[in-house]
Amino acid sequence: MKITSTNPATGDTRALEIDETTPQQVNDAARDARRALDALGARPLTWRVELLRAMADELVHDASQLVSIAGDETALPEARLRGELARTAFQLRFFADVVADGSFLAASIDEATESPMGPLPDLRRVRVPVGPVAVFGSSNFPFAFSVPGGDTASALAAGCPVLIKAHPAHPATSAATFAALSRAAARLGAPEHTLSLVFGLEAGGALVDAPEVAAVGFTGSPGVGQALWARANARPTPIAFYGELGSANPLVVTEGAANERAAEIGVGAAASFTLGAGQFCTKPGLLFVPAGSSGDELVRALAAELESSGSFTMLSSGIADNFRRGALGFEHEGHATLLYGGALGEGARTSARLFEVDATRFAAEAALRAECFGPAAIVVRYASSEQLRTALLAAEPALTFTAHLGDDDPDARWLLELGAERAGRVLVNGYPTGVGVSWSMHHGGPWPSTTAPWATSVGAAAIERWLRPVTFQSVPDELLPPALRSANPLSIPRRVNGRIELPS
Amino acid sequence: MKITSTNPATGDTRALEIDETTPQQVNDAARDARRALDALGARPLTWRVELLRAMADELVHDASQLVSIAGDETALPEARLRGELARTAFQLRFFADVVADGSFLAASIDEATESPMGPLPDLRRVRVPVGPVAVFGSSNFPFAFSVPGGDTASALAAGCPVLIKAHPAHPATSAATFAALSRAAARLGAPEHTLSLVFGLEAGGALVDAPEVAAVGFTGSPGVGQALWARANARPTPIAFYGELGSANPLVVTEGAANERAAEIGVGAAASFTLGAGQFCTKPGLLFVPAGSSGDELVRALAAELESSGSFTMLSSGIADNFRRGALGFEHEGHATLLYGGALGEGARTSARLFEVDATRFAAEAALRAECFGPAAIVVRYASSEQLRTALLAAEPALTFTAHLGDDDPDARWLLELGAERAGRVLVNGYPTGVGVSWSMHHGGPWPSTTAPWATSVGAAAIERWLRPVTFQSVPDELLPPALRSANPLSIPRRVNGRIELPS
């Protein structure tokens, strides 16, 4: 069957010259990828650095064409897509820097020694690529979390071949970005089958099952993510499944903050939860606002800002249907009060919705806790720190936790402690939409926001998901991986006899 | 019901003054441990260092008593138990050093900056304790992998309260070592419920289910380990389960090595696979030996060495029953030839058994691949490198892979590459029994030897299992965890703006 591409703005659907990948083809691709793993292992790290940079260059080269194709498939504005593509290229170059740095190998050498336990042999540890990695990109970032996105970049940086499942909401974008990456791979003489692209629902399942696939990176909905996580665990040989499943991210405004700058925060929160039609896994979906007059002022500013937000075209009519269902659920099952609601729309069109509920009801009402992907938020009004704490503990753990604090705020400390317990990123006086690609970023969080709370899908540490340590004991220098040879030919940071040694 | 303790050497069973822990008591203990987590978080790292050292001191103080109790319950010789206790104390002190070093926090600071993507906010990442940790110790190491063992030491080092399931094969040892650790905790003024001990099969299941338990460390058999792993995944909130399940560890003797030192390797291999009655998860259970005369000589030396090995008392009669079943299975289902076999024995008594099979049959015979816990090994005779490779790929992935190489060995490179793919530790010209506690040790391996191939249960990196990263964005300095404050008050290694900075 041919793969189809739909323009969410017009509803037009066209068949692409691409067939669904059969399970047999997926299995063959995984076997081919396994062979590429060995060939990649023979390349020096410097080559891997060049490959990632060449991929960035090819994306930049094709920028206008890619942005146009993605615009047709996602209805995302051109400026946003240009920015996202630039970020995607930046991310590939960033992972080239991570490879060049060499710390990701966690190389450690303990020379043979006497210990209180008797003689200890020469022990040297390094991380090795885990094997072929399957990548499932997201609907909402056709570049940065899709074919050329962070999972692909970090897996290639780790030395793993990548098998990518094209997202059904942007198959033409997937094919075009894959072509750009493949051109870079060919130019650099990469081993055959370093990259593969598969299409179709059945192919996705087959990818998780393929014996040669060693780990999965997934960005998407809790339903699909948890089902594939269970499938990865049900294999004869279970594999690691790194799913980033999104969350309803709490944003707390303290009494102090509301007293100081109610209107400013109201405007900022409205902009953040409607950014990109609210289609961010880090969207602040739960706004905890104090009861009383400064809280009222904040909510008025929030609602007023929405008046000018107009209507949105979501990524697909299916996603918009889910949004409408979720938003109606807040009202009808969760008994939240609608503060602002434009037309619910039809097809992929909709508009922002703002709800309000008091903290006691929120804590009691399970129907208000699910993420509603799209331009909706719930204002939770609290009358005391105790009410606030109870409501925050009733909310699901999340990717992010934001606190807007006043000067010398008495609630600051416990709020940040609670945030660090229940989220992967804790922000003060900011907005969680926007995830910087950097050494210190953690984009993850406790279950159910991810399936692996110790892992990140953004930032340098994302590479760690695709590696596994091996210790070499009493292995002659010339037979050791270069990272562990005594002369440090790769010039990387290592721990030697317990002390960190930096290359000069 | 009272817990019973059995002396495997005599078969005598006595009731201890200890009741089975009820599921309700387990739940209460987990809730108490959750409160201890917050209290532990308020203590400085220097206090944590002292706690671990005090625990080591208390174990050493009680050494004679502990060795005597453990000797009665395990039939392990006194010298071995004295050594194991010393190693256990060393391990606690080692994790004190790991805490003092501070690298385990993976602190990273990116100051606010302009990037090609626009302004990046101040981002600072640190690892935080994951929560209360459940520990299931092993039968074969009543100290080093039990109550005061590596899982407990590394979890406390990470700042996590620990709930320990006493092993049914050594409950009195569990209680006595727990008392020593608790004395240290009391002396240091540790928060109440930093440590808990539970008894009984049902309590073990309840521990994995308890909502406040955040991760599990397990050392034991594949059957129990995989069942508890599935249980951890079936929770409403699944948690990480780090199971070290053992393996039949391949040891390859190349043609070159056999030509050079057949007798020496034969003697060494016999000593390694019968050490501690073969009750090591790293026991070399599969000995790949070349066909031909030097291989014959090696096998003769191996068998001859066993003649003097006498009989063994295993850890329990149940473990000995499993050993007899496994050894008979190699003969009757796997059609291996018995080269040496003393009395199979009864109760906890048995003796060593050595089998032989050719590589082609081994590759075809699934019944020969399971670990047989105890003093048994299978010699696999190969006639070519191709036969050897096929047989090695038929064996299960393992904790260790050992190669005995000759001078300038033509098989060295591919053997070590295959070993690194299929095991967590690769040794040359040594024996895998004996796992050094050090910075560079990795004690883990691909499924089914562990449930989490990226994790180690021995060595400094074992602490990483009990931590999860959190990034703080634009958080004022005084509200940051000390590890992330600009002045570096903990004096720990950190990455700052992408560069590693070591404390002076």
Interface residues (C-beta under 8 A of the other chain):
Chain A: D38 G83 A86 R87 F90 D97 D101 S103 A106 S108 I109 D110 S115 P116 M117 L120 P121 L123 R124 R125 V128 V130 N233 T237 P238 I239 A240 A412 R413 L416 E417 A420 E421 A423 G424 R425 V426 L427 V428 N429 G430 G436 V437 S438 W439 S440 M441 H442 G444 P446 W447 P448 T451 A452 P453 W454 T456 G459 A460 A461 E464 L467 R468 P469 V470 T471 F472 Q473 S474 V475 P476 L479 P481 P493 R495 N497 G498 I500 L502
Chain B: D38 G83 A86 R87 F90 D97 D101 S103 A106 S108 I109 D110 S115 P116 M117 L120 P121 L123 R124 R125 V128 V130 N233 T237 P238 I239 A240 A412 R413 L416 E417 A420 E421 A423 G424 R425 V426 L427 V428 N429 G430 G436 V437 S438 W439 S440 M441 H442 G444 P446 W447 P448 T451 A452 P453 W454 T456 G459 A460 A461 E464 L467 R468 P469 V470 T471 F472 Q473 S474 V475 P476 L479 P481 P493 R495 N497 G498 I500 L502
